[in-house]
Amino acid sequence: MGLFLASVILSAGRLAIGLIPIYLLVEYVLLQEGKRTIPWSRVARYSANERKKLIAIETNEAGTHIHPLVLKSDEWREALQALRRYCPASEFTPSG
């Protein structure tokens, strides 16, 4: 939103008309929310952020542009336990 306002101010309002459709495209077309099924065999690696209740899952599916798939849920612990059970070698822990 800040980028949108800065662009409108710097362009004296000329870019506002073009940025609104881009915002709608990103918000409602490119960002998907809902149910997505990933077979265990397609999980390339995953990582969890306990503080933010997030799990990021990278898949090795050909032809998709969802890398990583991010899950935010109150049931994130159950999802992480299932990932650890079915894909133990795929857990990624960032160093540092």
Buried (B, 14 or more C-beta within 10 A) or exposed (E): EEEBEEBBEEEEEEBBEEBEEEEEEEEEEEEEEEEEEEEEEBBBBBBBEEEEBBBBBBBEBEEEEEEBBEBEEEEBEEBBEEBEEEBEEBBEEEEE
